[in-house]
């Protein structure tokens, strides 16, 4: 991502990882091509019943705070140097680096029977910490897929991140388009209220997305994959995170069962959608 001196060695390591995944029967690898990573969230009683959740308020933070030297995506890859200049990356530079990565690694994924599934930016701001964001608009997913037109160049479709994007006022059309292209690697099934620069994550049944409509779209487009519970607010009990996750799984399972009960898809037989923790 930094186009540094070890890039060629790192690419070879990624190719080996993809081949190993294929030999092990692992069909999907999710990845996030982001330098600043997930950053800027705050935690508070934002969800229904004042359940603890996370959210973003760009006005309450300094979005231009430089990355510590030697850190990418909240992870240290080498010891910091006190005299180093802050990392800055433009949008054009980041897309050039992604393009080079995909052109080198996607052919290996094809040979190995593996889908590379790209996660969108979260938060989907224009820039954070001096670095451009990549997939921060729905149409940029199309741009990513078009770099290498291959079924192995896919999407990790995070519904919450998609809804947070300023250009995603009609999320349902985007989901249908991506499903119709058969490029969804898997789905993060999360709900949210608001958009950048200010949003909060909610319980799966309580945000701006009609999650039942999402499942209907997946059924109609014959999506044959998994939907995964993503972040979830915490319930008030001895196991707050586990209880919140159990609620999300139960709700998702009910949606899938109800979608099947509505009858066959308008385009094909009912999709085989699985819920996985």
Buried (B, 14 or more C-beta within 10 A) or exposed (E): BBEEEEBEEBBEEBBEBBBEBBEEEBBBBBBBBBBBBBBBBEEEEBBEEEBBBBBBBBEEBEBEBBBBBBBBBEEEEEEEEEEEEEBBBEBEBBBEBBBBBBEBBBBBBBEBBBBBBBBBBBBBBBBBBBBBBBBBBBEBBBBBBEBBEBBBBBBBBBBBBBBBBBBBEEBBEBBBBBBBBEBBBBBBBBBBBBBBBBBBBBBBBBBBBEBBEBBBBBBBBBBEBBBBBBBBBBBEEEEBEEBBBBBBBEBBEBBBEEBBEEEEBEEEEBBEBEBEE
